[in-house]
Amino acid sequence: MKFRSLMAMGLMASSVACGSGASTGGLDADRVYSIALTSGAEVPAPKPTTASGAALILVYPDRIEFQLQASNITAITMAHIHSGAPGVAGPIVVTLFQPASPTGAINGLFASGSLSAGSLPQGVTVASLTSLLASGNAYVNVHTSANPLGEIRGQVQ
């Protein structure tokens, strides 16, 4: 799978007719989510940070593709999609990024991939994850060494 830059995808996502499968620019996603990741959305509040980021999630009938980018963040240990309403910490549903050791300084794209039947954890299907994302009760969370419970977060809406 080959991704375009997050910014280009974000601009293209704004022209997608979400939910209909119709698209422009070659995208054929059923749904596109562009999510701002901030420390202010994190629960519980992290140690002071200037980190921010963005997540792009593209939902297709047979897979879910994603890109994660961040700025002014160091020592990322993992990133997930969690189940939880705004302002509520919830359980991990899927892991999006988990390096063997914490990253160095990040200012840009740090993860991209595709989630399909063969790569999802037991008990999670593309259909169940698609429903969770559409419910508004899912969020993307980026964890670091300094903030192991999460440094930046964004609700999927």
VEXFIDO-894490 format. One record per atom (N, C-alpha, C, O, CB): residue number from 0; atom name; x, y, z. Coordinates in Angstrom, 3 decimals. Glycine has a CB too. Layout:
N
  marti  koltor         X         Y         Z
    NUM      CA         X         Y         Z
...
// end
This chain:
157
  marti  koltor         X         Y         Z
      0       N     0.850    -1.163     0.000
      0      CA     0.000     0.000     0.000
      0       C     0.893     1.223     0.000
      0       O     1.877     1.280     0.738
      0      CB    -0.966    -0.001     1.211
      1       N     0.559     2.190    -0.815
      1      CA     1.357     3.389    -0.916
      1       C     0.506     4.572    -0.486
      1       O    -0.586     4.786    -1.013
      1      CB     1.900     3.580    -2.351
      2       N     1.005     5.335     0.466
      2      CA     0.271     6.481     0.984
      2       C     0.799     7.770     0.398
      2       O     1.988     7.894     0.107
      2      CB     0.348     6.526     2.500
      3       N    -0.066     8.699     0.233
      3      CA     0.329    10.061    -0.101
      3       C     0.595    10.766     1.211
      3       O     0.325    10.205     2.273
      3      CB    -0.769    10.808    -0.951
      4       N     1.115    11.972     1.168
      4      CA     1.395    12.687     2.408
      4       C     0.102    12.936     3.173
      4       O    -0.977    13.015     2.586
      4      CB     2.114    14.017     2.119
      5       N     0.228    13.057     4.494
      5      CA    -0.941    13.278     5.342
      5       C    -1.673    14.553     4.929
      5       O    -2.903    14.577     4.904
      5      CB    -0.527    13.356     6.820
      6       N    -0.939    15.597     4.611
      6      CA    -1.588    16.840     4.232
      6       C    -2.375    16.659     2.939
      6       O    -3.522    17.096     2.844
      6      CB    -0.556    17.958     4.078
      7       N    -1.771    16.024     1.953
      7      CA    -2.473    15.811     0.690
      7       C    -3.708    14.957     0.906
      7       O    -4.764    15.233     0.337
      7      CB    -1.548    15.155    -0.341
      8       N    -3.582    13.915     1.731
      8      CA    -4.728    13.060     2.013
      8       C    -5.808    13.845     2.738
      8       O    -6.994    13.667     2.461
      8      CB    -4.306    11.844     2.842
      9       N    -5.409    14.713     3.667
      9      CA    -6.383    15.520     4.394
      9       C    -7.141    16.447     3.463
      9       O    -8.353    16.618     3.597
      9      CB    -5.696    16.327     5.481
     10       N    -6.420    17.048     2.512
     10      CA    -7.082    17.912     1.547
     10       C    -8.020    17.116     0.660
     10       O    -9.128    17.557     0.358
     10      CB    -6.056    18.647     0.700
     11       N    -7.570    15.939     0.245
     11      CA    -8.417    15.097    -0.583
     11       C    -9.609    14.585     0.203
     11       O   -10.707    14.456    -0.338
     11      CB    -7.620    13.933    -1.146
     12       N    -9.395    14.293     1.478
     12      CA   -10.483    13.767     2.302
     12       C   -11.634    14.751     2.392
     12       O   -12.794    14.355     2.503
     12      CB    -9.979    13.432     3.697
     13       N   -11.306    16.041     2.343
     13      CA   -12.374    17.034     2.451
     13       C   -13.309    16.995     1.255
     13       O   -14.422    17.516     1.319
     13      CB   -11.785    18.422     2.594
     14       N   -12.858    16.374     0.150
     14      CA   -13.721    16.303    -1.023
     14       C   -14.448    14.974    -1.150
     14       O   -15.191    14.765    -2.108
     14      CB   -12.916    16.548    -2.259
     15       N   -14.243    14.073    -0.194
     15      CA   -14.888    12.766    -0.261
     15       C   -16.330    12.880     0.217
     15       O   -16.607    13.534     1.223
     15      CB   -14.114    11.726     0.583
     16       N   -17.221    12.259    -0.485
     16      CA   -18.622    12.189    -0.051
     16       C   -18.716    11.008     0.912
     16       O   -18.947     9.874     0.494
     16      CB   -19.628    12.026    -1.286
     17       N   -18.539    11.278     2.182
     17      CA   -18.459    10.222     3.189
     17       C   -19.723     9.385     3.220
     17       O   -20.838     9.897     3.119
     17      CB   -18.203    10.818     4.560
     18       N   -19.519     8.080     3.364
     18      CA   -20.632     7.170     3.514
     18       C   -21.198     6.651     2.210
     18       O   -21.907     5.645     2.203
     18      CB   -21.696     7.828     4.270
     19       N   -20.898     7.323     1.093
     19      CA   -21.494     6.886    -0.162
     19       C   -20.554     6.036    -0.990
     19       O   -20.987     5.368    -1.929
     19      CB   -21.929     8.071    -0.961
     20       N   -19.266     6.051    -0.651
     20      CA   -18.302     5.325    -1.451
     20       C   -17.825     6.152    -2.633
     20       O   -16.849     5.785    -3.287
     20      CB   -18.899     4.024    -1.932
     21       N   -18.500     7.266    -2.918
     21      CA   -18.085     8.137    -4.009
     21       C   -16.908     8.982    -3.549
     21       O   -16.824     9.373    -2.384
     21      CB   -19.256     9.034    -4.484
     22       N   -16.003     9.258    -4.475
     22      CA   -14.854    10.045    -4.088
     22       C   -14.247    10.722    -5.290
     22       O   -14.611    10.452    -6.435
     22      CB   -13.826     9.185    -3.394
     23       N   -13.308    11.611    -5.004
     23      CA   -12.518    12.250    -6.040
     23       C   -11.059    11.949    -5.765
     23       O   -10.718    11.479    -4.680
     23      CB   -12.778    13.783    -6.096
     24       N   -10.221    12.204    -6.700
     24      CA    -8.787    12.027    -6.482
     24       C    -8.376    10.571    -6.351
     24       O    -7.300    10.303    -5.815
     24      CB    -8.367    12.771    -5.254
     25       N    -9.171     9.622    -6.810
     25      CA    -8.801     8.224    -6.758
     25       C    -9.145     7.535    -5.449
     25       O    -8.976     6.321    -5.339
     25      CB    -7.361     8.095    -7.008
     26       N    -9.613     8.261    -4.470
     26      CA   -10.005     7.622    -3.211
     26       C   -11.338     6.909    -3.410
     26       O   -12.232     7.406    -4.095
     26      CB   -10.105     8.667    -2.054
     27       N   -11.445     5.758    -2.808
     27      CA   -12.692     5.011    -2.891
     27       C   -13.109     4.559    -1.498
     27       O   -13.687     3.485    -1.333
     27      CB   -12.548     3.799    -3.838
     28       N   -12.813     5.380    -0.502
     28      CA   -13.117     5.043     0.880
     28       C   -14.599     5.243     1.174
     28       O   -15.246     6.139     0.634
     28      CB   -12.270     5.885     1.831
     29       N   -15.120     4.374     2.054
     29      CA   -16.496     4.528     2.512
     29       C   -16.611     5.685     3.494
     29       O   -17.635     6.365     3.552
     29      CB   -16.995     3.234     3.159
     30       N   -15.550     5.899     4.264
     30      CA   -15.560     6.949     5.296
     30       C   -14.134     7.408     5.538
     30       O   -13.208     6.597     5.523
     30      CB   -16.209     6.438     6.626
     31       N   -13.950     8.704     5.763
     31      CA   -12.634     9.278     6.036
     31       C   -12.734    10.102     7.310
     31       O   -13.634    10.926     7.466
     31      CB   -12.128    10.151     4.839
     32       N   -11.794     9.864     8.214
     32      CA   -11.728    10.632     9.460
     32       C   -10.392    11.359     9.503
     32       O    -9.341    10.747     9.310
     32      CB   -11.903     9.706    10.713
     33       N   -10.429    12.652     9.754
     33      CA    -9.234    13.457     9.957
     33       C    -9.304    13.967    11.394
     33       O   -10.206    14.726    11.747
     33      CB    -9.131    14.647     8.909
     34       N    -8.353    13.546    12.212
     34      CA    -8.447    13.752    13.654
     34       C    -7.262    14.567    14.170
     34       O    -6.110    14.197    13.941
     34      CB    -8.518    12.404    14.379
     35       N    -7.531    15.651    14.852
     35      CA    -6.477    16.428    15.508
     35       C    -6.122    15.747    16.825
     35       O    -7.007    15.359    17.587
     35      CB    -6.927    17.911    15.748
     36       N    -4.829    15.604    17.089
     36      CA    -4.346    15.005    18.338
     36       C    -3.732    16.108    19.187
     36       O    -2.798    16.785    18.758
     36      CB    -3.305    13.861    18.063
     37       N    -4.264    16.287    20.404
     37      CA    -3.785    17.348    21.290
     37       C    -3.605    16.825    22.711
     37       O    -4.181    15.807    23.095
     37      CB    -4.758    18.536    21.282
     38       N    -2.799    17.541    23.476
     38      CA    -2.629    17.172    24.882
     38       C    -3.867    17.563    25.689
     38       O    -4.162    16.938    26.707
     38      CB    -1.369    17.844    25.473
     39       N    -4.586    18.579    25.250
     39      CA    -5.782    19.035    25.958
     39       C    -6.903    18.012    25.970
     39       O    -7.759    18.036    26.854
     39      CB    -6.280    20.301    25.344
     40       N    -6.903    17.112    24.992
     40      CA    -7.955    16.078    24.925
     40       C    -7.586    14.843    25.740
     40       O    -8.411    13.950    25.930
     40      CB    -8.213    15.673    23.468
     41       N    -6.349    14.794    26.219
     41      CA    -5.858    13.607    26.923
     41       C    -6.485    13.463    28.305
     41       O    -6.647    14.448    29.025
     41      CB    -4.345    13.664    27.050
     42       N    -6.837    12.228    28.674
     42      CA    -7.410    11.900    29.980
     42       C    -6.672    10.683    30.520
     42       O    -6.674     9.632    29.878
     42      CB    -8.959    11.630    29.881
     43       N    -6.038    10.800    31.690
     43      CA    -5.873    12.003    32.497
     43       C    -4.910    12.973    31.825
     43       O    -4.197    12.609    30.890
     43      CB    -5.374    11.644    33.900
     44       N    -4.897    14.215    32.315
     44      CA    -4.035    15.248    31.722
     44       C    -2.578    14.796    31.787
     44       O    -2.129    14.292    32.816
     44      CB    -4.216    16.615    32.455
     45       N    -1.836    14.975    30.687
     45      CA    -0.426    14.574    30.676
     45       C     0.461    15.599    31.368
     45       O     0.023    16.696    31.714
     45      CB     0.050    14.365    29.245
     46       N     1.728    15.212    31.560
     46      CA     2.718    16.191    31.991
     46       C     2.767    17.269    30.915
     46       O     2.436    16.997    29.761
     46      CB     4.138    15.531    32.223
     47       N     3.173    18.492    31.269
     47      CA     3.191    19.574    30.270
     47       C     3.937    19.164    28.989
     47       O     5.008    18.559    29.043
     47      CB     3.846    20.830    30.870
     48       N     3.350    19.503    27.856
     48      CA     3.920    19.150    26.558
     48       C     3.467    20.148    25.504
     48       O     2.395    20.744    25.613
     48      CB     3.518    17.718    26.153
     49       N     4.299    20.322    24.478
     49      CA     3.915    21.134    23.324
     49       C     3.573    20.245    22.137
     49       O     3.380    20.739    21.026
     49      CB     5.041    22.111    22.950
     50       N     3.497    18.945    22.364
     50      CA     3.223    17.989    21.291
     50       C     1.826    18.178    20.714
     50       O     0.891    18.579    21.407
     50      CB     3.385    16.562    21.801
     51       N     1.715    17.879    19.439
     51      CA     0.429    17.845    18.754
     51       C     0.569    16.864    17.597
     51       O     1.665    16.386    17.305
     51      CB    -0.008    19.278    18.252
     52       N    -0.537    16.573    16.950
     52      CA    -0.452    15.644    15.832
     52       C    -1.766    15.528    15.106
     52       O    -2.711    16.281    15.342
     52      CB    -0.009    14.287    16.306
     53       N    -1.796    14.557    14.214
     53      CA    -2.999    14.298    13.434
     53       C    -3.040    12.825    13.065
     53       O    -2.008    12.171    12.913
     53      CB    -3.044    15.188    12.163
     54       N    -4.243    12.327    12.926
     54      CA    -4.461    10.960    12.454
     54       C    -5.419    11.034    11.283
     54       O    -6.376    11.807    11.291
     54      CB    -5.020    10.030    13.590
     55       N    -5.150    10.226    10.287
     55      CA    -6.038    10.092     9.152
     55       C    -6.441     8.629     9.079
     55       O    -5.586     7.746     9.022
     55      CB    -5.363    10.579     7.821
     56       N    -7.745     8.373     9.080
     56      CA    -8.261     7.002     9.025
     56       C    -9.190     6.907     7.826
     56       O   -10.132     7.687     7.688
     56      CB    -9.006     6.604    10.355
     57       N    -8.909     5.938     6.961
     57      CA    -9.706     5.684     5.762
     57       C   -10.364     4.320     5.912
     57       O    -9.677     3.311     6.067
     57      CB    -8.828     5.748     4.465
     58       N   -11.683     4.286     5.865
     58      CA   -12.434     3.045     6.053
     58       C   -12.909     2.522     4.702
     58       O   -13.599     3.213     3.952
     58      CB   -13.638     3.266     7.005
     59       N   -12.522     1.286     4.415
     59      CA   -12.939     0.572     3.211
     59       C   -13.742    -0.655     3.660
     59       O   -13.682    -1.023     4.833
     59      CB   -11.694     0.157     2.321
     60       N   -14.479    -1.285     2.772
     60      CA   -15.263    -2.454     3.182
     60       C   -14.427    -3.586     3.777
     60       O   -14.893    -4.292     4.671
     60      CB   -16.026    -2.977     2.007
     61       N   -13.204    -3.765     3.292
     61      CA   -12.387    -4.903     3.720
     61       C   -11.166    -4.536     4.559
     61       O   -10.402    -5.419     4.950
     61      CB   -11.935    -5.651     2.525
     62       N   -10.971    -3.244     4.843
     62      CA    -9.789    -2.823     5.600
     62       C    -9.959    -1.398     6.100
     62       O   -10.846    -0.663     5.666
     62      CB    -8.520    -2.935     4.737
     63       N    -9.083    -1.032     7.024
     63      CA    -9.022     0.335     7.537
     63       C    -7.568     0.764     7.450
     63       O    -6.694     0.134     8.048
     63      CB    -9.577     0.442     9.019
     64       N    -7.303     1.835     6.708
     64      CA    -5.948     2.349     6.561
     64       C    -5.776     3.562     7.460
     64       O    -6.738     4.271     7.756
     64      CB    -5.644     2.710     5.085
     65       N    -4.538     3.795     7.892
     65      CA    -4.285     4.917     8.788
     65       C    -2.913     5.516     8.551
     65       O    -2.005     4.862     8.039
     65      CB    -4.414     4.480    10.235
     66       N    -2.786     6.783     8.936
     66      CA    -1.516     7.486     9.018
     66       C    -1.528     8.291    10.303
     66       O    -2.548     8.874    10.671
     66      CB    -1.277     8.400     7.770
     67       N    -0.395     8.323    10.981
     67      CA    -0.237     9.121    12.198
     67       C     0.961    10.036    12.027
     67       O     2.020     9.608    11.567
     67      CB    -0.067     8.214    13.456
     68       N     0.791    11.288    12.396
     68      CA     1.903    12.225    12.386
     68       C     1.869    13.017    13.679
     68       O     0.818    13.180    14.299
     68      CB     1.843    13.167    11.150
     69       N     3.024    13.502    14.072
     69      CA     3.105    14.292    15.300
     69       C     4.240    15.307    15.178
     69       O     5.140    15.167    14.350
     69      CB     3.319    13.374    16.538
     70       N     4.172    16.318    16.015
     70      CA     5.199    17.351    16.081
     70       C     5.563    17.595    17.533
     70       O     4.726    17.489    18.429
     70      CB     4.721    18.661    15.405
     71       N     6.828    17.925    17.747
     71      CA     7.324    18.265    19.085
     71       C     7.071    17.159    20.100
     71       O     6.655    17.424    21.228
     71      CB     6.679    19.547    19.564
     72       N     7.320    15.941    19.701
     72      CA     7.107    14.806    20.599
     72       C     8.332    13.898    20.537
     72       O     8.943    13.725    19.483
     72      CB     5.807    14.018    20.220
     73       N     8.671    13.332    21.669
     73      CA     9.848    12.468    21.773
     73       C     9.476    11.204    22.538
     73       O     8.615    11.219    23.417
     73      CB    11.026    13.209    22.473
     74       N    10.137    10.125    22.188
     74      CA    10.016     8.851    22.904
     74       C     8.613     8.260    22.856
     74       O     8.054     7.867    23.880
     74      CB    10.425     9.035    24.337
     75       N     8.048     8.205    21.634
     75      CA     6.758     7.532    21.461
     75       C     6.975     6.048    21.727
     75       O     7.894     5.434    21.185
     75      CB     6.162     7.774    20.018
     76       N     6.122     5.487    22.561
     76      CA     6.223     4.067    22.904
     76       C     5.135     3.240    22.227
     76       O     5.319     2.046    21.988
     76      CB     6.143     3.886    24.414
     77       N     4.007     3.868    21.921
     77      CA     2.926     3.163    21.243
     77       C     1.816     4.138    20.876
     77       O     1.742     5.253    21.393
     77      CB     2.377     2.029    22.125
     78       N     0.956     3.686    19.967
     78      CA    -0.238     4.432    19.587
     78       C    -1.343     3.413    19.335
     78       O    -1.107     2.337    18.784
     78      CB     0.018     5.337    18.316
     79       N    -2.556     3.776    19.752
     79      CA    -3.686     2.850    19.674
     79       C    -4.956     3.571    19.256
     79       O    -5.042     4.799    19.266
     79      CB    -3.900     2.153    21.015
     80       N    -5.938     2.757    18.887
     80      CA    -7.327     3.192    18.890
     80       C    -7.928     2.597    20.155
     80       O    -7.850     1.390    20.387
     80      CB    -8.112     2.738    17.575
     81       N    -8.530     3.459    20.969
     81      CA    -9.185     3.051    22.210
     81       C   -10.687     3.208    22.054
     81       O   -11.152     3.978    21.212
     81      CB    -8.668     3.881    23.416
     82       N   -11.433     2.494    22.848
     82      CA   -12.871     2.668    22.970
     82       C   -13.117     3.608    24.147
     82       O   -12.660     3.341    25.258
     82      CB   -13.607     1.291    23.166
     83       N   -13.832     4.700    23.913
     83      CA   -14.121     5.635    24.997
     83       C   -14.758     6.903    24.475
     83       O   -14.389     7.414    23.418
     83      CB   -12.855     5.971    25.761
     84       N   -15.708     7.398    25.222
     84      CA   -16.376     8.656    24.890
     84       C   -15.422     9.821    25.130
     84       O   -14.406     9.654    25.804
     84      CB   -17.674     8.832    25.724
     85       N   -15.734    11.002    24.588
     85      CA   -14.891    12.170    24.866
     85       C   -14.738    12.380    26.372
     85       O   -15.716    12.321    27.118
     85      CB   -15.487    13.436    24.210
     86       N   -13.511    12.625    26.807
     86      CA   -13.243    12.879    28.216
     86       C   -13.167    11.643    29.086
     86       O   -13.020    11.752    30.303
     86      CB   -14.277    13.765    28.749
     87       N   -13.264    10.462    28.479
     87      CA   -13.243     9.211    29.230
     87       C   -12.095     8.344    28.720
     87       O   -11.941     8.155    27.514
     87      CB   -14.603     8.461    29.106
     88       N   -11.290     7.819    29.646
     88      CA   -10.238     6.877    29.267
     88       C   -10.853     5.503    29.104
     88       O   -11.639     5.063    29.942
     88      CB    -9.094     6.848    30.320
     89       N   -10.495     4.827    28.027
     89      CA   -11.081     3.519    27.759
     89       C   -10.037     2.501    27.351
     89       O    -8.856     2.826    27.235
     89      CB   -12.131     3.628    26.684
     90       N   -10.471     1.271    27.133
     90      CA    -9.550     0.177    26.803
     90       C    -9.019     0.261    25.371
     90       O    -9.646     0.853    24.493
     90      CB   -10.243    -1.157    27.005
     91       N    -7.868    -0.335    25.160
     91      CA    -7.265    -0.439    23.831
     91       C    -8.093    -1.408    22.987
     91       O    -8.490    -2.476    23.452
     91      CB    -5.776    -0.911    23.922
     92       N    -8.343    -1.012    21.740
     92      CA    -9.031    -1.882    20.789
     92       C    -8.021    -2.449    19.791
     92       O    -7.975    -3.659    19.569
     92      CB   -10.159    -1.109    20.049
     93       N    -7.213    -1.574    19.193
     93      CA    -6.176    -2.016    18.258
     93       C    -4.914    -1.177    18.436
     93       O    -4.973     0.013    18.747
     93      CB    -6.682    -1.926    16.798
     94       N    -3.788    -1.822    18.231
     94      CA    -2.498    -1.136    18.261
     94       C    -2.173    -0.663    16.852
     94       O    -2.260    -1.425    15.889
     94      CB    -1.370    -2.066    18.814
     95       N    -1.794     0.618    16.750
     95      CA    -1.419     1.196    15.466
     95       C     0.096     1.298    15.314
     95       O     0.614     1.258    14.198
     95      CB    -2.049     2.569    15.308
     96       N     0.807     1.432    16.438
     96      CA     2.258     1.626    16.398
     96       C     2.834     1.181    17.724
     96       O     2.345     1.571    18.784
     96      CB     2.631     3.111    16.100
     97       N     3.873     0.365    17.668
     97      CA     4.563    -0.069    18.876
     97       C     6.001    -0.442    18.495
     97       O     6.283    -1.588    18.146
     97      CB     3.819    -1.279    19.553
     98       N     6.907     0.546    18.568
     98      CA     8.294     0.274    18.199
     98       C     8.978    -0.611    19.235
     98       O     8.515    -0.719    20.371
     98      CB     9.067     1.584    18.036
     99       N    10.073    -1.240    18.841
     99      CA    10.833    -2.096    19.758
     99       C    11.400    -1.291    20.916
     99       O    11.547    -1.810    22.023
     99      CB    11.965    -2.808    19.014
    100       N    11.719    -0.024    20.666
    100      CA    12.175     0.886    21.716
    100       C    11.605     2.265    21.404
    100       O    11.240     2.539    20.261
    100      CB    13.751     0.924    21.811
    101       N    11.524     3.141    22.414
    101      CA    10.935     4.463    22.174
    101       C    11.623     5.197    21.018
    101       O    12.829     5.065    20.809
    101      CB    11.015     5.310    23.444
    102       N    10.837     5.963    20.284
    102      CA    11.369     6.724    19.161
    102       C    12.256     7.860    19.663
    102       O    12.284     8.159    20.856
    102      CB    10.225     7.278    18.294
    103       N    12.966     8.476    18.753
    103      CA    13.639     9.748    19.035
    103       C    12.628    10.856    18.855
    103       O    11.422    10.631    18.961
    103      CB    14.883     9.967    18.109
    104       N    13.116    12.050    18.581
    104      CA    12.241    13.199    18.341
    104       C    11.463    12.972    17.046
    104       O    12.020    12.531    16.041
    104      CB    13.064    14.526    18.267
    105       N    10.187    13.277    17.088
    105      CA     9.310    13.109    15.930
    105       C     8.733    14.454    15.531
    105       O     8.208    15.196    16.362
    105      CB     8.177    12.100    16.232
    106       N     8.839    14.753    14.249
    106      CA     8.215    15.927    13.652
    106       C     7.750    15.541    12.258
    106       O     8.332    15.969    11.261
    106      CB     9.198    17.147    13.608
    107       N     6.715    14.742    12.191
    107      CA     6.206    14.288    10.914
    107       C     5.537    12.937    11.030
    107       O     5.130    12.514    12.112
    107      CB     7.315    14.228     9.901
    108       N     5.433    12.272     9.899
    108      CA     4.792    10.969     9.839
    108       C     5.598     9.950    10.640
    108       O     6.810     9.838    10.456
    108      CB     4.636    10.508     8.378
    109       N     4.941     9.209    11.523
    109      CA     5.651     8.175    12.270
    109       C     5.013     6.799    12.155
    109       O     5.614     5.810    12.576
    109      CB     5.731     8.562    13.711
    110       N     3.825     6.711    11.603
    110      CA     3.203     5.390    11.431
    110       C     2.173     5.442    10.323
    110       O     1.477     6.441    10.138
    110      CB     2.548     4.910    12.744
    111       N     2.091     4.339     9.587
    111      CA     1.028     4.164     8.601
    111       C     0.828     2.670     8.424
    111       O     1.746     1.877     8.630
    111      CB     1.372     4.867     7.231
    112       N    -0.363     2.307     8.046
    112      CA    -0.616     0.886     7.874
    112       C    -2.043     0.598     7.485
    112       O    -2.841     1.496     7.216
    112      CB    -0.282     0.149     9.125
    113       N    -2.337    -0.688     7.463
    113      CA    -3.649    -1.169     7.076
    113       C    -4.090    -2.252     8.056
    113       O    -3.323    -3.160     8.378
    113      CB    -3.639    -1.705     5.621
    114       N    -5.303    -2.149     8.515
    114      CA    -5.883    -3.133     9.421
    114       C    -6.907    -3.937     8.639
    114       O    -7.840    -3.374     8.066
    114      CB    -6.532    -2.454    10.675
    115       N    -6.734    -5.250     8.616
    115      CA    -7.658    -6.128     7.903
    115       C    -7.918    -7.357     8.763
    115       O    -7.365    -7.480     9.856
    115      CB    -7.091    -6.533     6.504
    116       N    -8.743    -8.250     8.283
    116      CA    -9.121    -9.431     9.064
    116       C    -7.907   -10.163     9.623
    116       O    -7.941   -10.627    10.762
    116      CB    -9.941   -10.381     8.208
    117       N    -6.846   -10.272     8.846
    117      CA    -5.666   -11.003     9.293
    117       C    -4.767   -10.275    10.266
    117       O    -3.895   -10.891    10.880
    117      CB    -4.879   -11.378     8.136
    118       N    -4.960    -8.966    10.421
    118      CA    -4.070    -8.203    11.298
    118       C    -4.755    -7.661    12.552
    118       O    -4.103    -7.044    13.396
    118      CB    -3.476    -7.062    10.532
    119       N    -6.047    -7.883    12.679
    119      CA    -6.780    -7.380    13.843
    119       C    -6.682    -8.374    14.998
    119       O    -6.569    -9.579    14.776
    119      CB    -8.262    -7.116    13.484
    120       N    -6.727    -7.865    16.239
    120      CA    -6.696    -8.785    17.383
    120       C    -7.946    -9.656    17.430
    120       O    -8.981    -9.321    16.853
    120      CB    -6.557    -8.002    18.694
    121       N    -7.825   -10.770    18.125
    121      CA    -8.958   -11.683    18.274
    121       C   -10.161   -10.947    18.847
    121       O   -10.025   -10.180    19.800
    121      CB    -8.583   -12.873    19.175
    122       N   -11.304   -11.171    18.286
    122      CA   -12.536   -10.543    18.759
    122       C   -12.851    -9.215    18.095
    122       O   -13.925    -8.657    18.318
    122      CB   -12.456   -10.341    20.224
    123       N   -11.930    -8.694    17.277
    123      CA   -12.164    -7.432    16.571
    123       C   -12.228    -7.749    15.078
    123       O   -11.359    -8.436    14.540
    123      CB   -11.034    -6.368    16.888
    124       N   -13.254    -7.245    14.425
    124      CA   -13.402    -7.417    12.982
    124       C   -13.370    -6.048    12.317
    124       O   -13.504    -5.025    12.989
    124      CB   -14.720    -8.171    12.636
    125       N   -13.197    -6.026    11.020
    125      CA   -13.259    -4.759    10.297
    125       C   -14.632    -4.128    10.523
    125       O   -14.731    -2.918    10.723
    125      CB   -12.984    -4.967     8.774
    126       N   -15.676    -4.926    10.494
    126      CA   -17.037    -4.404    10.699
    126       C   -17.214    -3.826    12.098
    126       O   -17.805    -2.756    12.248
    126      CB   -18.073    -5.510    10.463
    127       N   -16.713    -4.512    13.130
    127      CA   -16.879    -4.003    14.501
    127       C   -16.056    -2.737    14.719
    127       O   -16.497    -1.817    15.408
    127      CB   -16.471    -5.077    15.529
    128       N   -14.861    -2.689    14.131
    128      CA   -14.033    -1.487    14.264
    128       C   -14.655    -0.330    13.494
    128       O   -14.636     0.808    13.964
    128      CB   -12.598    -1.753    13.762
    129       N   -15.200    -0.605    12.325
    129      CA   -15.888     0.426    11.540
    129       C   -17.065     0.995    12.334
    129       O   -17.271     2.209    12.351
    129      CB   -16.380    -0.152    10.185
    130       N   -17.827     0.136    12.982
    130      CA   -18.963     0.590    13.805
    130       C   -18.502     1.429    14.987
    130       O   -19.110     2.452    15.303
    130      CB   -19.768    -0.609    14.312
    131       N   -17.426     0.995    15.640
    131      CA   -16.897     1.754    16.765
    131       C   -16.455     3.140    16.319
    131       O   -16.773     4.131    16.977
    131      CB   -15.729     1.008    17.413
    132       N   -15.730     3.222    15.215
    132      CA   -15.276     4.524    14.721
    132       C   -16.467     5.429    14.423
    132       O   -16.431     6.616    14.745
    132      CB   -14.409     4.352    13.459
    133       N   -17.510     4.893    13.818
    133      CA   -18.696     5.682    13.457
    133       C   -19.503     6.118    14.675
    133       O   -20.260     7.086    14.599
    133      CB   -19.585     4.883    12.525
    134       N   -19.351     5.421    15.785
    134      CA   -20.157     5.710    16.983
    134       C   -19.751     6.993    17.699
    134       O   -20.535     7.535    18.478
    134      CB   -20.061     4.561    17.947
    135       N   -18.535     7.488    17.449
    135      CA   -18.034     8.646    18.199
    135       C   -17.421     8.254    19.529
    135       O   -16.975     9.116    20.286
    135      CB   -19.151     9.636    18.433
    136       N   -17.395     6.969    19.820
    136      CA   -16.849     6.476    21.087
    136       C   -15.518     5.759    20.886
    136       O   -15.257     4.716    21.486
    136      CB   -17.847     5.538    21.762
    137       N   -14.686     6.341    20.028
    137      CA   -13.330     5.828    19.805
    137       C   -12.392     7.019    19.756
    137       O   -12.782     8.120    19.364
    137      CB   -13.237     4.976    18.485
    138       N   -11.154     6.786    20.157
    138      CA   -10.158     7.841    20.074
    138       C    -8.791     7.255    19.757
    138       O    -8.506     6.094    20.050
    138      CB   -10.107     8.639    21.380
    139       N    -7.950     8.093    19.147
    139      CA    -6.565     7.735    18.866
    139       C    -5.725     8.331    19.976
    139       O    -5.887     9.498    20.332
    139      CB    -6.098     8.243    17.449
    140       N    -4.823     7.524    20.522
    140      CA    -3.991     7.939    21.650
    140       C    -2.538     7.612    21.333
    140       O    -2.223     6.515    20.870
    140      CB    -4.442     7.242    22.971
    141       N    -1.655     8.577    21.586
    141      CA    -0.216     8.392    21.384
    141       C     0.451     8.462    22.753
    141       O     0.364     9.469    23.455
    141      CB     0.380     9.476    20.399
    142       N     1.120     7.368    23.116
    142      CA     1.775     7.233    24.413
    142       C     3.277     7.504    24.278
    142       O     3.874     7.206    23.243
    142      CB     1.529     5.823    25.001
    143       N     3.874     8.062    25.314
    143      CA     5.313     8.317    25.322
    143       C     5.925     7.853    26.636
    143       O     5.214     7.506    27.579
    143      CB     5.602     9.813    25.095
    144       N     7.246     7.853    26.683
    144      CA     7.938     7.510    27.938
    144       C     7.567     8.490    29.037
    144       O     7.368     8.082    30.181
    144      CB     9.468     7.499    27.735
    145       N     7.469     9.786    28.711
    145      CA     7.129    10.806    29.708
    145       C     5.670    10.734    30.130
    145       O     5.326    11.082    31.260
    145      CB     7.433    12.188    29.165
    146       N     4.817    10.284    29.225
    146      CA     3.371    10.202    29.483
    146       C     2.867     8.822    29.058
    146       O     2.245     8.680    28.005
    146      CB     2.595    11.335    28.719
    147       N     3.137     7.800    29.886
    147      CA     2.784     6.435    29.498
    147       C     1.286     6.182    29.328
    147       O     0.906     5.241    28.632
    147      CB     3.317     5.492    30.508
    148       N     0.432     6.988    29.940
    148      CA    -1.008     6.835    29.754
    148       C    -1.511     7.568    28.518
    148       O    -2.659     7.396    28.108
    148      CB    -1.745     7.333    30.977
    149       N    -0.648     8.386    27.930
    149      CA    -0.995     9.112    26.710
    149       C    -0.551    10.560    26.779
    149       O    -0.725    11.228    27.798
    149      CB    -2.491     9.044    26.460
    150       N     0.032    11.046    25.668
    150      CA     0.492    12.437    25.605
    150       C    -0.407    13.286    24.718
    150       O    -0.664    14.451    25.023
    150      CB     1.927    12.499    25.093
    151       N    -0.885    12.706    23.622
    151      CA    -1.834    13.407    22.752
    151       C    -2.945    12.446    22.341
    151       O    -2.737    11.244    22.178
    151      CB    -1.117    13.990    21.495
    152       N    -4.120    13.021    22.181
    152      CA    -5.320    12.221    21.923
    152       C    -6.254    12.997    21.025
    152       O    -6.274    14.228    21.033
    152      CB    -6.031    11.835    23.240
    153       N    -7.035    12.250    20.244
    153      CA    -8.076    12.867    19.430
    153       C    -9.242    11.931    19.268
    153       O    -9.075    10.748    18.970
    153      CB    -7.535    13.268    18.068
    154       N   -10.435    12.475    19.468
    154      CA   -11.658    11.695    19.339
    154       C   -11.985    11.495    17.864
    154       O   -11.876    12.426    17.067
    154      CB   -12.832    12.386    20.070
    155       N   -12.381    10.292    17.510
    155      CA   -12.774     9.989    16.130
    155       C   -14.215    10.458    15.964
    155       O   -15.118     9.958    16.635
    155      CB   -12.625     8.441    15.799
    156       N   -14.428    11.416    15.071
    156      CA   -15.771    11.963    14.846
    156       C   -15.967    12.256    13.393
    156       O   -17.034    12.723    12.995
    156      CB   -16.002    13.228    15.671
// end
